[in-house]
Amino acid sequence: MHFEFLLDAILGERQIFHIIECPVCGLEEIYYENAKTHRLIGRACSNCNFVQKFDF
Ligand SMILES: [Zn+2]
């Protein structure tokens, strides 16, 4: 799973916060939160090969 490695590299340890319909492809876009602090850390769509890290 190449995309999972990409998520590990960019987002690190994470858990799923919620899943919405990807505005680009219509499949699953997943929002991730930090497992300990529960702060949102990023979102990703594996179909679009898209990863965004949120910087606060
Ligand atoms: Zn997508």
N, CA, C, O and the ligand as a Tripos MOL2 file, in Angstrom:
@<TRIPOS>MOLECULE
protein
  225   223    57     0     0
PROTEIN
NO_CHARGES

@<TRIPOS>ATOM
      1 N           0.8450   -1.2030    0.0000 N.3       1 MET1
      2 CA          0.0000    0.0000    0.0000 C.3       1 MET1
      3 C           0.8760    1.2480    0.0000 C.2       1 MET1
      4 O           1.1850    1.7970    1.0570 O.2       1 MET1
      5 N           1.2650    1.6820   -1.1650 N.am      2 HIS2
      6 CA          2.1410    2.8490   -1.2880 C.3       2 HIS2
      7 C           1.5360    4.0890   -0.6550 C.2       2 HIS2
      8 O           2.2450    4.8790   -0.0320 O.2       2 HIS2
      9 N           0.2480    4.2630   -0.8080 N.am      3 PHE3
     10 CA         -0.3890    5.4690   -0.2980 C.3       3 PHE3
     11 C          -0.3220    5.5350    1.2250 C.2       3 PHE3
     12 O          -0.1730    6.6150    1.7960 O.2       3 PHE3
     13 N          -0.4330    4.3880    1.8780 N.am      4 GLU4
     14 CA         -0.3250    4.3520    3.3380 C.3       4 GLU4
     15 C           1.0580    4.8070    3.8020 C.2       4 GLU4
     16 O           1.1810    5.4820    4.8240 O.2       4 GLU4
     17 N           2.0880    4.4420    3.0570 N.am      5 PHE5
     18 CA          3.4400    4.8910    3.3880 C.3       5 PHE5
     19 C           3.5360    6.4060    3.2630 C.2       5 PHE5
     20 O           4.1820    7.0730    4.0720 O.2       5 PHE5
     21 N           2.8830    6.9340    2.2370 N.am      6 LEU6
     22 CA          2.8600    8.3830    2.0340 C.3       6 LEU6
     23 C           2.1920    9.0670    3.2300 C.2       6 LEU6
     24 O           2.6760   10.0900    3.7150 O.2       6 LEU6
     25 N           1.0880    8.5020    3.6970 N.am      7 LEU7
     26 CA          0.3920    9.0610    4.8580 C.3       7 LEU7
     27 C           1.2610    8.9870    6.1050 C.2       7 LEU7
     28 O           1.2910    9.9210    6.9060 O.2       7 LEU7
     29 N           1.9690    7.8700    6.2650 N.am      8 ASP8
     30 CA          2.8710    7.7360    7.4100 C.3       8 ASP8
     31 C           3.9340    8.8200    7.3840 C.2       8 ASP8
     32 O           4.2690    9.4060    8.4130 O.2       8 ASP8
     33 N           4.4580    9.0780    6.2000 N.am      9 ALA9
     34 CA          5.5460   10.0410    6.0700 C.3       9 ALA9
     35 C           5.0660   11.4710    6.3140 C.2       9 ALA9
     36 O           5.7620   12.2660    6.9460 O.2       9 ALA9
     37 N           3.8800   11.7880    5.8130 N.am     10 ILE10
     38 CA          3.3960   13.1760    5.8850 C.3      10 ILE10
     39 C           2.6340   13.4410    7.1750 C.2      10 ILE10
     40 O           2.8390   14.4730    7.8140 O.2      10 ILE10
     41 N           1.7620   12.5250    7.5630 N.am     11 LEU11
     42 CA          0.8900   12.7710    8.7110 C.3      11 LEU11
     43 C           1.3580   12.0810    9.9830 C.2      11 LEU11
     44 O           1.0170   12.5210   11.0810 O.2      11 LEU11
     45 N           2.1230   11.0240    9.8590 N.am     12 GLY12
     46 CA          2.5750   10.2870   11.0280 C.3      12 GLY12
     47 C           1.4440    9.5010   11.6680 C.2      12 GLY12
     48 O           0.4900    9.1020   10.9990 O.2      12 GLY12
     49 N           1.5630    9.2830   12.9770 N.am     13 GLU13
     50 CA          0.5600    8.5000   13.7020 C.3      13 GLU13
     51 C          -0.7800    9.2330   13.6590 C.2      13 GLU13
     52 O          -0.8440   10.4430   13.8750 O.2      13 GLU13
     53 N          -1.8330    8.4950   13.3800 N.am     14 ARG14
     54 CA         -3.1170    9.1710   13.1360 C.3      14 ARG14
     55 C          -4.2600    8.1920   13.3370 C.2      14 ARG14
     56 O          -4.0650    6.9760   13.3530 O.2      14 ARG14
     57 N          -5.4540    8.7420   13.4890 N.am     15 GLN15
     58 CA         -6.6470    7.9100   13.4400 C.3      15 GLN15
     59 C          -7.7160    8.6820   12.6720 C.2      15 GLN15
     60 O          -7.6480    9.9020   12.5250 O.2      15 GLN15
     61 N          -8.6980    7.9380   12.1900 N.am     16 ILE16
     62 CA         -9.7210    8.5650   11.3520 C.3      16 ILE16
     63 C         -10.6480    9.4300   12.1990 C.2      16 ILE16
     64 O         -11.1770    8.9810   13.2160 O.2      16 ILE16
     65 N         -10.8360   10.6690   11.7690 N.am     17 PHE17
     66 CA        -11.7640   11.5790   12.4380 C.3      17 PHE17
     67 C         -13.1420   11.4680   11.7860 C.2      17 PHE17
     68 O         -14.1310   11.1930   12.4650 O.2      17 PHE17
     69 N         -13.2080   11.6780   10.4930 N.am     18 HIS18
     70 CA        -14.4290   11.3940    9.7670 C.3      18 HIS18
     71 C         -14.1420   11.2380    8.2760 C.2      18 HIS18
     72 O         -13.0530   11.5530    7.7970 O.2      18 HIS18
     73 N         -15.1350   10.7500    7.5690 N.am     19 ILE19
     74 CA        -14.9760   10.4950    6.1370 C.3      19 ILE19
     75 C         -16.0740   11.2390    5.3980 C.2      19 ILE19
     76 O         -17.2510   11.1360    5.7450 O.2      19 ILE19
     77 N         -15.6820   11.9890    4.3780 N.am     20 ILE20
     78 CA        -16.6590   12.6870    3.5550 C.3      20 ILE20
     79 C         -16.5000   12.2360    2.0990 C.2      20 ILE20
     80 O         -15.5880   11.4840    1.7570 O.2      20 ILE20
     81 N         -17.4030   12.7120    1.2690 N.am     21 GLU21
     82 CA        -17.2870   12.4370   -0.1570 C.3      21 GLU21
     83 C         -16.2430   13.3820   -0.7410 C.2      21 GLU21
     84 O         -16.3470   14.5990   -0.5900 O.2      21 GLU21
     85 N         -15.2500   12.8250   -1.3970 N.am     22 CYS22
     86 CA        -14.2060   13.6560   -2.0000 C.3      22 CYS22
     87 C         -14.8150   14.5980   -3.0290 C.2      22 CYS22
     88 O         -15.5090   14.1460   -3.9390 O.2      22 CYS22
     89 N         -14.5660   15.9160   -2.9010 N.am     23 PRO23
     90 CA        -15.1470   16.8740   -3.8450 C.3      23 PRO23
     91 C         -14.5990   16.7320   -5.2560 C.2      23 PRO23
     92 O         -15.1830   17.2550   -6.2050 O.2      23 PRO23
     93 N         -13.4950   16.0380   -5.4000 N.am     24 VAL24
     94 CA        -12.8780   15.8810   -6.7140 C.3      24 VAL24
     95 C         -13.3630   14.6110   -7.4220 C.2      24 VAL24
     96 O         -13.8330   14.6700   -8.5580 O.2      24 VAL24
     97 N         -13.2470   13.4700   -6.7450 N.am     25 CYS25
     98 CA        -13.5380   12.1940   -7.4140 C.3      25 CYS25
     99 C         -14.8250   11.5250   -6.9230 C.2      25 CYS25
    100 O         -15.3200   10.5930   -7.5570 O.2      25 CYS25
    101 N         -15.3700   12.0020   -5.7880 N.am     26 GLY26
    102 CA        -16.6180   11.4260   -5.2980 C.3      26 GLY26
    103 C         -16.4490   10.1910   -4.4330 C.2      26 GLY26
    104 O         -17.4320    9.6660   -3.9110 O.2      26 GLY26
    105 N         -15.2310    9.7210   -4.2740 N.am     27 LEU27
    106 CA        -14.9870    8.5870   -3.3800 C.3      27 LEU27
    107 C         -14.6630    9.1200   -1.9840 C.2      27 LEU27
    108 O         -14.9810   10.2640   -1.6610 O.2      27 LEU27
    109 N         -14.0320    8.2880   -1.1670 N.am     28 GLU28
    110 CA        -13.8370    8.6590    0.2360 C.3      28 GLU28
    111 C         -12.6670    9.6140    0.4410 C.2      28 GLU28
    112 O         -11.5380    9.3320    0.0380 O.2      28 GLU28
    113 N         -12.9570   10.7490    1.0740 N.am     29 GLU29
    114 CA        -11.8860   11.6140    1.5520 C.3      29 GLU29
    115 C         -11.8800   11.4970    3.0700 C.2      29 GLU29
    116 O         -12.9000   11.7250    3.7200 O.2      29 GLU29
    117 N         -10.7360   11.1440    3.6270 N.am     30 ILE30
    118 CA        -10.6400   10.8490    5.0550 C.3      30 ILE30
    119 C          -9.9220   11.9730    5.7860 C.2      30 ILE30
    120 O          -8.8400   12.4090    5.3930 O.2      30 ILE30
    121 N         -10.5610   12.4300    6.8670 N.am     31 TYR31
    122 CA         -9.9260   13.4070    7.7500 C.3      31 TYR31
    123 C          -9.3050   12.6460    8.9130 C.2      31 TYR31
    124 O          -9.9210   11.7480    9.4860 O.2      31 TYR31
    125 N          -8.0750   13.0190    9.2510 N.am     32 TYR32
    126 CA         -7.3570   12.3280   10.3210 C.3      32 TYR32
    127 C          -7.1180   13.2600   11.4910 C.2      32 TYR32
    128 O          -6.9300   14.4660   11.3310 O.2      32 TYR32
    129 N          -7.1320   12.6630   12.6760 N.am     33 GLU33
    130 CA         -6.7920   13.4100   13.8840 C.3      33 GLU33
    131 C          -5.6560   12.7030   14.6090 C.2      33 GLU33
    132 O          -5.4150   11.5110   14.4220 O.2      33 GLU33
    133 N          -4.9660   13.4760   15.4420 N.am     34 ASN34
    134 CA         -3.9490   12.8880   16.3020 C.3      34 ASN34
    135 C          -4.6280   12.0050   17.3280 C.2      34 ASN34
    136 O          -5.6100   12.4150   17.9460 O.2      34 ASN34
    137 N          -4.1220   10.8050   17.5160 N.am     35 ALA35
    138 CA         -4.7750    9.8380   18.3980 C.3      35 ALA35
    139 C          -4.7790   10.2930   19.8520 C.2      35 ALA35
    140 O          -5.6770    9.9220   20.6080 O.2      35 ALA35
    141 N          -3.8040   11.0800   20.2520 N.am     36 LYS36
    142 CA         -3.7110   11.4990   21.6440 C.3      36 LYS36
    143 C          -4.3680   12.8400   21.8970 C.2      36 LYS36
    144 O          -5.1280   12.9830   22.8550 O.2      36 LYS36
    145 N          -4.0890   13.8340   21.0520 N.am     37 THR37
    146 CA         -4.5950   15.1880   21.3030 C.3      37 THR37
    147 C          -5.9510   15.4260   20.6410 C.2      37 THR37
    148 O          -6.6540   16.3760   20.9850 O.2      37 THR37
    149 N          -6.3160   14.5650   19.6930 N.am     38 HIS38
    150 CA         -7.5600   14.6980   18.9290 C.3      38 HIS38
    151 C          -7.6330   15.9920   18.1340 C.2      38 HIS38
    152 O          -8.7190   16.4760   17.8180 O.2      38 HIS38
    153 N          -6.4810   16.5440   17.8170 N.am     39 ARG39
    154 CA         -6.4660   17.6870   16.9140 C.3      39 ARG39
    155 C          -6.4240   17.1830   15.4800 C.2      39 ARG39
    156 O          -5.7700   16.1820   15.1870 O.2      39 ARG39
    157 N          -7.1200   17.8770   14.5870 N.am     40 LEU40
    158 CA         -7.0910   17.4960   13.1790 C.3      40 LEU40
    159 C          -5.6790   17.6710   12.6410 C.2      40 LEU40
    160 O          -5.0460   18.6990   12.8800 O.2      40 LEU40
    161 N          -5.1850   16.6830   11.9240 N.am     41 ILE41
    162 CA         -3.8330   16.7850   11.3930 C.3      41 ILE41
    163 C          -3.7880   16.8040    9.8740 C.2      41 ILE41
    164 O          -2.7870   17.2170    9.2880 O.2      41 ILE41
    165 N          -4.8640   16.3600    9.2290 N.am     42 GLY42
    166 CA         -4.8100   16.4060    7.7710 C.3      42 GLY42
    167 C          -5.9590   15.6470    7.1330 C.2      42 GLY42
    168 O          -6.8200   15.0910    7.8150 O.2      42 GLY42
    169 N          -5.9500   15.6380    5.8210 N.am     43 ARG43
    170 CA         -6.9770   14.9110    5.0730 C.3      43 ARG43
    171 C          -6.3230   14.2650    3.8640 C.2      43 ARG43
    172 O          -5.2490   14.6790    3.4280 O.2      43 ARG43
    173 N          -6.9750   13.2570    3.3350 N.am     44 ALA44
    174 CA         -6.3810   12.5300    2.2210 C.3      44 ALA44
    175 C          -7.4360   11.7860    1.4260 C.2      44 ALA44
    176 O          -8.4340   11.3180    1.9740 O.2      44 ALA44
    177 N          -7.2030   11.6830    0.1250 N.am     45 CYS45
    178 CA         -8.0160   10.8290   -0.7490 C.3      45 CYS45
    179 C          -7.0650    9.9180   -1.5040 C.2      45 CYS45
    180 O          -6.2370   10.3770   -2.2920 O.2      45 CYS45
    181 N          -7.1940    8.6130   -1.2530 N.am     46 SER46
    182 CA         -6.2740    7.6660   -1.8910 C.3      46 SER46
    183 C          -6.5350    7.5670   -3.3850 C.2      46 SER46
    184 O          -5.6160    7.3010   -4.1600 O.2      46 SER46
    185 N          -7.7950    7.7820   -3.7980 N.am     47 ASN47
    186 CA         -8.1070    7.7030   -5.2240 C.3      47 ASN47
    187 C          -7.4630    8.8450   -6.0110 C.2      47 ASN47
    188 O          -7.0200    8.6610   -7.1450 O.2      47 ASN47
    189 N          -7.4180   10.0390   -5.3820 N.am     48 CYS48
    190 CA         -6.8030   11.2120   -6.0230 C.3      48 CYS48
    191 C          -5.3010   11.2840   -5.7490 C.2      48 CYS48
    192 O          -4.6030   12.1330   -6.3020 O.2      48 CYS48
    193 N          -4.8050   10.3780   -4.8830 N.am     49 ASN49
    194 CA         -3.4070   10.4470   -4.4450 C.3      49 ASN49
    195 C          -3.1230   11.8150   -3.8200 C.2      49 ASN49
    196 O          -2.0770   12.4200   -4.0570 O.2      49 ASN49
    197 N          -4.0780   12.2830   -3.0190 N.am     50 PHE50
    198 CA         -4.0160   13.6270   -2.4420 C.3      50 PHE50
    199 C          -3.8400   13.5480   -0.9330 C.2      50 PHE50
    200 O          -4.5810   12.8420   -0.2490 O.2      50 PHE50
    201 N          -2.8570   14.2740   -0.4200 N.am     51 VAL51
    202 CA         -2.6530   14.3740    1.0210 C.3      51 VAL51
    203 C          -2.4170   15.8300    1.3690 C.2      51 VAL51
    204 O          -1.6030   16.5010    0.7340 O.2      51 VAL51
    205 N          -3.1260   16.3230    2.3760 N.am     52 GLN52
    206 CA         -2.8810   17.6680    2.8660 C.3      52 GLN52
    207 C          -2.6780   17.6170    4.3650 C.2      52 GLN52
    208 O          -3.4700   17.0130    5.0880 O.2      52 GLN52
    209 N          -1.6140   18.2530    4.8290 N.am     53 LYS53
    210 CA         -1.3750   18.3600    6.2640 C.3      53 LYS53
    211 C          -1.8290   19.7390    6.7110 C.2      53 LYS53
    212 O          -1.5030   20.7480    6.0850 O.2      53 LYS53
    213 N          -2.5970   19.7720    7.8190 N.am     54 PHE54
    214 CA         -3.0520   21.0570    8.3380 C.3      54 PHE54
    215 C          -1.9760   21.6370    9.2430 C.2      54 PHE54
    216 O          -1.4600   20.9540   10.1280 O.2      54 PHE54
    217 N          -1.6470   22.8820    9.0180 N.am     55 ASP55
    218 CA         -0.6890   23.5750    9.8820 C.3      55 ASP55
    219 C          -1.4160   24.6660   10.6440 C.2      55 ASP55
    220 O          -2.0250   25.5590   10.0550 O.2      55 ASP55
    221 N          -1.3400   24.5780   11.9550 N.am     56 PHE56
    222 CA         -2.0150   25.5980   12.7650 C.3      56 PHE56
    223 C          -0.9880   26.5070   13.4190 C.2      56 PHE56
    224 O          -1.3540   27.4320   14.1430 O.2      56 PHE56
    225 ZN        -10.6420   11.9780   -4.5150 Zn       57 ZN57
@<TRIPOS>BOND
     1     1     2 1
     2     2     3 1
     3     3     4 2
     4     3     5 am
     5     5     6 1
     6     6     7 1
     7     7     8 2
     8     7     9 am
     9     9    10 1
    10    10    11 1
    11    11    12 2
    12    11    13 am
    13    13    14 1
    14    14    15 1
    15    15    16 2
    16    15    17 am
    17    17    18 1
    18    18    19 1
    19    19    20 2
    20    19    21 am
    21    21    22 1
    22    22    23 1
    23    23    24 2
    24    23    25 am
    25    25    26 1
    26    26    27 1
    27    27    28 2
    28    27    29 am
    29    29    30 1
    30    30    31 1
    31    31    32 2
    32    31    33 am
    33    33    34 1
    34    34    35 1
    35    35    36 2
    36    35    37 am
    37    37    38 1
    38    38    39 1
    39    39    40 2
    40    39    41 am
    41    41    42 1
    42    42    43 1
    43    43    44 2
    44    43    45 am
    45    45    46 1
    46    46    47 1
    47    47    48 2
    48    47    49 am
    49    49    50 1
    50    50    51 1
    51    51    52 2
    52    51    53 am
    53    53    54 1
    54    54    55 1
    55    55    56 2
    56    55    57 am
    57    57    58 1
    58    58    59 1
    59    59    60 2
    60    59    61 am
    61    61    62 1
    62    62    63 1
    63    63    64 2
    64    63    65 am
    65    65    66 1
    66    66    67 1
    67    67    68 2
    68    67    69 am
    69    69    70 1
    70    70    71 1
    71    71    72 2
    72    71    73 am
    73    73    74 1
    74    74    75 1
    75    75    76 2
    76    75    77 am
    77    77    78 1
    78    78    79 1
    79    79    80 2
    80    79    81 am
    81    81    82 1
    82    82    83 1
    83    83    84 2
    84    83    85 am
    85    85    86 1
    86    86    87 1
    87    87    88 2
    88    87    89 am
    89    89    90 1
    90    90    91 1
    91    91    92 2
    92    91    93 am
    93    93    94 1
    94    94    95 1
    95    95    96 2
    96    95    97 am
    97    97    98 1
    98    98    99 1
    99    99   100 2
   100    99   101 am
   101   101   102 1
   102   102   103 1
   103   103   104 2
   104   103   105 am
   105   105   106 1
   106   106   107 1
   107   107   108 2
   108   107   109 am
   109   109   110 1
   110   110   111 1
   111   111   112 2
   112   111   113 am
   113   113   114 1
   114   114   115 1
   115   115   116 2
   116   115   117 am
   117   117   118 1
   118   118   119 1
   119   119   120 2
   120   119   121 am
   121   121   122 1
   122   122   123 1
   123   123   124 2
   124   123   125 am
   125   125   126 1
   126   126   127 1
   127   127   128 2
   128   127   129 am
   129   129   130 1
   130   130   131 1
   131   131   132 2
   132   131   133 am
   133   133   134 1
   134   134   135 1
   135   135   136 2
   136   135   137 am
   137   137   138 1
   138   138   139 1
   139   139   140 2
   140   139   141 am
   141   141   142 1
   142   142   143 1
   143   143   144 2
   144   143   145 am
   145   145   146 1
   146   146   147 1
   147   147   148 2
   148   147   149 am
   149   149   150 1
   150   150   151 1
   151   151   152 2
   152   151   153 am
   153   153   154 1
   154   154   155 1
   155   155   156 2
   156   155   157 am
   157   157   158 1
   158   158   159 1
   159   159   160 2
   160   159   161 am
   161   161   162 1
   162   162   163 1
   163   163   164 2
   164   163   165 am
   165   165   166 1
   166   166   167 1
   167   167   168 2
   168   167   169 am
   169   169   170 1
   170   170   171 1
   171   171   172 2
   172   171   173 am
   173   173   174 1
   174   174   175 1
   175   175   176 2
   176   175   177 am
   177   177   178 1
   178   178   179 1
   179   179   180 2
   180   179   181 am
   181   181   182 1
   182   182   183 1
   183   183   184 2
   184   183   185 am
   185   185   186 1
   186   186   187 1
   187   187   188 2
   188   187   189 am
   189   189   190 1
   190   190   191 1
   191   191   192 2
   192   191   193 am
   193   193   194 1
   194   194   195 1
   195   195   196 2
   196   195   197 am
   197   197   198 1
   198   198   199 1
   199   199   200 2
   200   199   201 am
   201   201   202 1
   202   202   203 1
   203   203   204 2
   204   203   205 am
   205   205   206 1
   206   206   207 1
   207   207   208 2
   208   207   209 am
   209   209   210 1
   210   210   211 1
   211   211   212 2
   212   211   213 am
   213   213   214 1
   214   214   215 1
   215   215   216 2
   216   215   217 am
   217   217   218 1
   218   218   219 1
   219   219   220 2
   220   219   221 am
   221   221   222 1
   222   222   223 1
   223   223   224 2
@<TRIPOS>SUBSTRUCTURE
     1 MET1         2 RESIDUE 1 A MET
     2 HIS2         6 RESIDUE 1 A HIS
     3 PHE3        10 RESIDUE 1 A PHE
     4 GLU4        14 RESIDUE 1 A GLU
     5 PHE5        18 RESIDUE 1 A PHE
     6 LEU6        22 RESIDUE 1 A LEU
     7 LEU7        26 RESIDUE 1 A LEU
     8 ASP8        30 RESIDUE 1 A ASP
     9 ALA9        34 RESIDUE 1 A ALA
    10 ILE10       38 RESIDUE 1 A ILE
    11 LEU11       42 RESIDUE 1 A LEU
    12 GLY12       46 RESIDUE 1 A GLY
    13 GLU13       50 RESIDUE 1 A GLU
    14 ARG14       54 RESIDUE 1 A ARG
    15 GLN15       58 RESIDUE 1 A GLN
    16 ILE16       62 RESIDUE 1 A ILE
    17 PHE17       66 RESIDUE 1 A PHE
    18 HIS18       70 RESIDUE 1 A HIS
    19 ILE19       74 RESIDUE 1 A ILE
    20 ILE20       78 RESIDUE 1 A ILE
    21 GLU21       82 RESIDUE 1 A GLU
    22 CYS22       86 RESIDUE 1 A CYS
    23 PRO23       90 RESIDUE 1 A PRO
    24 VAL24       94 RESIDUE 1 A VAL
    25 CYS25       98 RESIDUE 1 A CYS
    26 GLY26      102 RESIDUE 1 A GLY
    27 LEU27      106 RESIDUE 1 A LEU
    28 GLU28      110 RESIDUE 1 A GLU
    29 GLU29      114 RESIDUE 1 A GLU
    30 ILE30      118 RESIDUE 1 A ILE
    31 TYR31      122 RESIDUE 1 A TYR
    32 TYR32      126 RESIDUE 1 A TYR
    33 GLU33      130 RESIDUE 1 A GLU
    34 ASN34      134 RESIDUE 1 A ASN
    35 ALA35      138 RESIDUE 1 A ALA
    36 LYS36      142 RESIDUE 1 A LYS
    37 THR37      146 RESIDUE 1 A THR
    38 HIS38      150 RESIDUE 1 A HIS
    39 ARG39      154 RESIDUE 1 A ARG
    40 LEU40      158 RESIDUE 1 A LEU
    41 ILE41      162 RESIDUE 1 A ILE
    42 GLY42      166 RESIDUE 1 A GLY
    43 ARG43      170 RESIDUE 1 A ARG
    44 ALA44      174 RESIDUE 1 A ALA
    45 CYS45      178 RESIDUE 1 A CYS
    46 SER46      182 RESIDUE 1 A SER
    47 ASN47      186 RESIDUE 1 A ASN
    48 CYS48      190 RESIDUE 1 A CYS
    49 ASN49      194 RESIDUE 1 A ASN
    50 PHE50      198 RESIDUE 1 A PHE
    51 VAL51      202 RESIDUE 1 A VAL
    52 GLN52      206 RESIDUE 1 A GLN
    53 LYS53      210 RESIDUE 1 A LYS
    54 PHE54      214 RESIDUE 1 A PHE
    55 ASP55      218 RESIDUE 1 A ASP
    56 PHE56      222 RESIDUE 1 A PHE
    57 ZN57       225 GROUP 0 **** ****
